[in-house]
Amino acid sequence: MAMRQTPLTCSGHTGITPYGYFLISAGKDGKPMLCQGDTGDWIGTFWVHKGAVWSATLNATKAATAAADVTAKVWDAVSGDELMTLAHKYIVKTVYFTQDSNYLLTKGQDKQLRMYDLNKPEARPKEISGHTSNKQILSADDKTARLWDHVTMTEVKSLNFNMSVSSTKYIPEGEILVITYGRFIAFHSAVSLDPITSFETPATINPASLHPEKEFLVAGGEDFKLYKYDFNRGEEFESYKGYFGPIHCVRFSRDGELYASGSEDGTLRLGQTVVGNTYGLWKCVLPEEESGELAKPKIGFPETTEEELEEIVSENSDCIYSSTPDIKA
């Protein structure tokens, strides 16, 4: 018997924008949140930006945010302390750590990509018109995706599409690029830019994410739907419509058990890659024979009632991260 997806909703935002075990999310309310990755439990809020937060990202110990107040900020993800503020002249829409965590990339409304050396925050950033591995940077502008050399900052290769690129993502495992444009999700080699495979979806796609073991991919649509595909067969085997706005971001957990998605409606949700697994707050009760009939499988919250969960959220609703330092780089 096929079991229906029962996503968990992580409360907190009044408007989600793109952009990760912990999970960080960015919102139009200017309050990026840190949540427990496997359960969605709220941990804290980084409260200091004075405008919508467009992007947020994590590495092992730090978090970074990009906001409409023309700043990018770096935080201690454990204590919640603000470590540095990187002033820009335009709205900052993207932040991204390099794999070695030594650099932070930002991209703003001026379409300029800047690379900051986190070990030398006082130094001027390197600039380029452009996301990244340790050696290469992937950028997208209008209908073109470009690959740049990290050291020389020169263009290596480019890909042209017949419509605007909506998202790009670099996957270190296997050196794969994930590019979405219109109703298409394309996968290319990050080394040669040669095509690997592509998917056509029923709606315009904003973000897409590939399972760590390259078994599944999930994609968020402008039609308020989340789509799941078998990566090897190219078959859609699930779509979920429960949002009240376009989906701006999706991301698999590192262990591949869950995927997070954020929508314009202000909700952040967690879904299971394989529905029915006991994991986090999902507890699967296997079907049993009862009176000669097959009982329906149940998914519930182990040892915690919904009333208790609501009480926990209520008790912690005033606990936030606050920060006062304003270090200009």
N, C-alpha and C positions, 0 to 999 in steps of 0.2 A: 504494500500500500504506500503510495507516494505521500510524503509529508510536506505540508505547506510551510514556507518560510515565515518565521516569527521574529522580525527584527527587534532589537532593543533600541529605544530612543534615549539619547543622552541629553538631558535638559540643560538649559543655560543661556543659549544665544537668542537674540531677537532677529538675526539675519546672518546667514552663513555665506562666506565667500571662499574661493579655493584655498585650500590648505587652510602617525605617523606614527620590557614593552611599556611604553606610555603613548598616549595619543594627544596631539595638540591640534587645535582647530582655530581658525580665524573667523571673525564675525564683523558685520557692519556696525554692531553696537560698540566697537572699539575695545572689546574685552576678550582677548584670546584666552582659551581655556586649556588646562591640562587635565586629562582624564586617564583612568586606568585602562590600559589597552584591551584587556580581555573581558572586562565587564562594563566599561563605559562609565564607571563611578567617577564622579567629579572630584578632583583633587584640589585645584586652585585656579585662580584667575589672575593673569598678569594685567594689572590695572594702572596704566599710566599714559597710554596713547590718547590723543585728543581728537581722533578721527577714526573712520572705519579702518579696520585691519584687513588688508587684502590677502595676506599670505603669512603662513607660520610654518616653521620646520624645526626638527629636532636632530641632534646628533647624540652621542653617548651621554654627555653631561650638560649640554647647553641647548638653549632654544633661541630662535631668532624670529622676529616679526617685521612685517612691512606695512606701512600705514599711510593714510591720506593726510596725516599731519607732516608730510614730507620728511619722515625719519624712518630709519630701520634701527631696531634695537636688538641687542644680544643679552640674554638672561642666563642666570644660573638655574638650570632646570630642576635642581634639587631643593635649593633654598627659596627660589623665586626672586632673588636679588637681581636688579638691573646691573649689567656689567659695562655696557657702553651704548652710546647713542651715536648713530652715523647720520649726520645731517645731509639732506639732499635739497635740490632746488625745485623738484617736482614730486608729485605723488609717487610713492614707492609701491609697486604692485607684486613684486616677486622677491623672495629670499631663498637661498639654497646653500647648504654647506657642501664643500668638496668632500670627497670620500676620506681624505686624510684629516679632515676637520681643521686644517690650517687656514683655510680661506672661506670667506663668505661672499657669495655673489648676490647682487641686487640688480633689479631692473625696474625702471620707473616709467612714468607716462611719457618721458622724452625718448623712449625706446633705446636708451643707452644702458649697456650692461657694465657694471662696475665690480671689480674684484678686490676685496679688502683682505689684507694680511692680518689675521687676528692676533698674531704675535707682535705686530707693529701697528697698533691701531692709529697711531699718530701720522703714519705715512699716507701719502696720497694714493687713492686706489688706481689700479689699472683700468682703463676704459676700453670698451669695445661695443659695437652696435649689436647684443645677445642674450643654459643649464649645463651641467658639467660632469665629466669624470675627472680623474686626476690629471690627465694629459690633454683632454679635448673638451671643448665647450660646444654645446648644442644651443642654437638660438633659432627663433622663428619670428618672422616679420611678414605680415600679410600672407602671400601665397608661397613663401620660400622658407625652407629650413636649411640652416647652414651649420657646418662643422668647422670649428676654429682650433688652431694649435694653441695650447695653453701658454707656451713659453714665448713664441714669437707674435702671438695675437694676430696671425694672418689666417685668411680663409683657406681651408683645405679642400672641401667639397660642398656641394649644395644640392638640394632637391627642390624641384618646382612642382606645385600642385595647381589644379584648376579652380581652387577656391581657397579662402583664408584658412590657415592652420589655427585650430582652437586650443590645442595643448600639445606639449612635447614632454617626454620623460625618458631618461637614460636608465637602463637596468644593467648594473655591473656584471651580474651573473650571465655570462654568454654574450656580453657586449651588444645589447639590443636597444634599439630606439623605438619608442612607441609614439606615434604621431596620429592625431585625430584631425579630421577636416571634413566639414559637411556631415554626411551620413557614413563616413568611412573611418575605419581604424586600421592603420598601416604599421607593420613591423619591418624594420630595416636593420641591417648590420651596422653597428656603430663604427666599425673599422673601414668598411668599403662603401657603406650606404646602399649596398645591393638589397633589393626587396626580399623579405623572407615569406611573408604571407599578409593578407589583408582581409577585412571583414566589412560587408555592407550591412548597415542596420536600418530599422524602419524609421528612424528619426535622426535629427541632427544631434551629434554627440559632442559633449563638452570635454569630459575627462575619460581616461581608460587606464586600467591597471592590470598587470599580468601576474598570475600566481607565481610564487617563488620557485615552484617545481615545473612551471610552464604547462600546467594542466588546464587551467581555466583563465578566463579574463572577465572582468566586469567593466561596464561602461555606463555612464550617466547621461541621460538625454534631456533635451529641451522639452520633451513631451511629458516631463515629470516621472519618467520611468527609469528603473535600473535594470540593465540587461546583463545576463550571464551566458557566456559561450564556452564550449569545449574548444580549447586552443588548437588541438591536433586535428580534430574533425571539422572544425568550422561550423558546428551546429549550435544554434541557440537552444538552450534547454530550460531557461527560466527567465521570466521578466516579472518585475514587481512594481506595482503602481500604488504608492501610498503617500506620496509627497504632494505638496500643494504649490510647488514651484520647480523651476529647472534645477537639475543636479549639477553642482559646480565642481565637486571633487570626489574621487574614490581612491582607496588605497588598501591593499592587502596587508594583514599583519605579517610579521616576519616569519612566524611559524606556519602561515598559510591557512590557519583555521578560520579566520574571520576576515571580513572586509568592512571598512568604514566608508560612509558616504555622507556628504553634506549638501544641503539644498538651500535654495533661495528662501524657502519657507521658514528658515531659522532652526531646522532640526539637524542633528547629527545622529546617524543610526549605524548600528552594527548588525551585520548579517552573517550567517554561517556559510562557509564554503560547501560543506556537506551537511545538509539538513538532517537533524536527528542525533548528531553526536552530542554526548554530554561534555560540556565545555563552558567555563565561566559560569554565568547565571543560567545557562541552558541545561536542563536535566531531562533526558529522554527516558520515558517509561515505555519499555518494549511491549508490543501487543501480547495479550494473554488470552487464553481460552476462558470465556465466561459464559456459562449456560449454552455451550455449543456454538457461540458466536465469537467472532474475532473482535476483541475490544479495540477501541480507537487509541492510537498512540497519543501520549500527552507530553507537552513540554511545559515545564514549570520552573520556578525559582527555588533552588535547594535551600532549605532551612531559613528562608526569609520570605515573609509574606509581602504582598504589594503595599499593605498598610505600613509595615515596618520600613520598607524602602522609602515611602513618602515621608515618614517621620525623620529618617536619617537625612534626606535631602533638606528638609525644613530646618533641622537643627544646625546644618552646616552652611545655610544659605548666606550668612554674613561673613564667612571666613574667606578672605581673598589675599592674594599676594599684593603688596603695595611697595612702591619704590620711589625714592626721591632723587638719587644722583642723576646728573645730566652731563655726561662726559662727551664732549664733542670730538669727533675724529676727522 
